[in-house]
Structure formats: C-alpha cells, structure tokens
Amino acid sequence: MLDDMVSFVILWGSINAWFGNWLPVAVAVVFGVGILRAKRFDVGLLRPSTGVYLPRVVDREP
C-alpha cells in the first residue's frame, strides 16, 4: 500500500502541477511529507548512492 501511496503522490501531484491546479498539489505535498515522516518509510533510499558497497561488520559473540 505504501508503494501505491508514493506513486499516487508523485503522479497526482505532478499532473495537477502541470495543469496549474495548486490546491491538489498542496494536498499531494502534505501527503508526501506525511509519507517521508512515517516510520515505515526508509528515507535513506532518497540519498544518492556512492556506487561503492561497503558491508557493515557487526561484532558477534560465538
């Protein structure tokens, strides 16, 4: 459902911005901010990647 909500915000907001419907654009922005602030959405995915995979080593007890 979260994927559908992200698609809805991007597509609906951008189409309304294209046609100059600013109130629906504002609603899409509010939904977008709500999605970004949700604890179930990984905001780190929006950061650009360096292209280098560096695995994190965690100390494990035997």
Secondary structure as GFF3:
##gff-version 3
##sequence-region A 1 62
A	DSSP	alpha_helix	2	18	.	.	.	ID=ss1
A	DSSP	alpha_helix	22	37	.	.	.	ID=ss2
A	DSSP	three_ten_helix	43	46	.	.	.	ID=ss3
###
